[in-house]
């Protein structure tokens, strides 16, 4: 029962400046949206991590004039969360092999490893590109929770040996 409260939309987007601070802002926006949509915590945290990678790429590698915006779009359709990052840069990202001591170059490998699917394509307008990924949000007996007693409402419970105050000082 809805109790008179409207359900939040299942398709939202944000326009953010092409600036390093926007990466953190996008992570926070997605965390809040995932809570509103009751996305399970593990799927939400995976999506936040992958969004951070795509936003970082858009900020660092889109060779466009200052002032261009990055569009982030999130859609929840059934058991699938899709996140898109669009920027005005035309070059499609290509996964690469990072050197052993390289400080960058692993973002798309991380996206490929953790997302259920991902891709990049030119935007229909002909300016820029969209890079997207999907994450499965299902919890239940058919989705890897044999007892079917996963966390209610998509909120993960603390492990039994973890105190509610978050100190981490549980029983030894």
Secondary structure, 3 states (H helix, E strand, C coil): CCCCCCCCCCEEEEEEECCCHHHHHHHHHHHHHHHHCCCCHHHHHHHHHHHHHHHHHHHHHCCCCCCCEEEEEEEEECCEEEEEEEECCCCCCCCCCCCCCCCCCCHHHHHHHHCCEEEEEECCCCCCEEEEEEEECCCCHHHCCCCCCCCHHHCCCCCCCCCCCCCCCCCC
